[in-house]
Amino acid sequence: MQVTKETIIGDILDMDRTTAPYFLEMGMHCLGCPSARGETLAQACAVHGVDADELVAKINAHLAK
């Protein structure tokens, strides 16, 4: 799966739970919350002041390992 800014966070976590630290790192500590899991990566980054393109690149690099 290729992650984009429009990928739903819950889908990323369901695919690979080892991506959770990337979300915790950006201050998103409510990963179990239904509303957080339903957000897109872009929405979460906007709320937490994180560069979405940078996070997408980090997660995709992690998933490519």
C-alpha positions as semicolon CSV with decimal commas, in nm:
position;residue;x (nm);y (nm);z (nm)
1;M;0,000;0,000;0,000
2;Q;0,128;0,346;-0,090
3;V;0,034;0,607;0,170
4;T;-0,080;0,951;0,051
5;K;-0,200;1,262;0,231
6;E;-0,555;1,137;0,173
7;T;-0,497;0,796;0,335
8;I;-0,708;0,739;0,647
9;I;-0,499;0,703;0,962
10;G;-0,696;0,401;1,077
11;D;-0,616;0,225;0,749
12;I;-0,245;0,293;0,794
13;L;-0,251;0,160;1,151
14;D;-0,456;-0,146;1,053
15;M;-0,206;-0,224;0,776
16;D;0,102;-0,181;0,996
17;R;0,079;-0,096;1,365
18;T;0,454;-0,024;1,376
19;T;0,372;0,312;1,212
20;A;0,213;0,432;1,539
21;P;0,533;0,602;1,664
22;Y;0,521;0,841;1,368
23;F;0,182;0,966;1,483
24;L;0,285;0,980;1,849
25;E;0,596;1,175;1,745
26;M;0,378;1,448;1,592
27;G;0,172;1,478;1,910
28;M;-0,119;1,260;1,806
29;H;-0,160;1,060;2,125
30;C;-0,524;0,961;2,076
31;L;-0,471;0,690;1,814
32;G;-0,746;0,471;1,959
33;C;-1,005;0,747;1,933
34;P;-1,259;0,677;1,655
35;S;-1,245;1,032;1,522
36;A;-0,864;1,028;1,506
37;R;-0,863;0,695;1,323
38;G;-1,108;0,837;1,069
39;E;-0,899;1,142;0,978
40;T;-0,685;1,162;0,670
41;L;-0,314;1,208;0,714
42;A;-0,349;1,564;0,577
43;Q;-0,622;1,651;0,831
44;A;-0,418;1,522;1,124
45;C;-0,106;1,705;1,006
46;A;-0,300;2,030;0,971
47;V;-0,432;2,004;1,326
48;H;-0,091;1,918;1,470
49;G;0,117;2,159;1,261
50;V;0,316;1,887;1,084
51;D;0,434;1,886;0,721
52;A;0,212;1,622;0,558
53;D;0,452;1,555;0,270
54;E;0,735;1,487;0,514
55;L;0,522;1,247;0,719
56;V;0,402;1,065;0,406
57;A;0,764;1,019;0,298
58;K;0,867;0,886;0,642
59;I;0,579;0,639;0,657
60;N;0,630;0,515;0,301
61;A;1,003;0,468;0,367
62;H;0,918;0,270;0,680
63;L;0,668;0,053;0,493
64;A;0,919;-0,016;0,214
65;K;1,160;-0,186;0,459
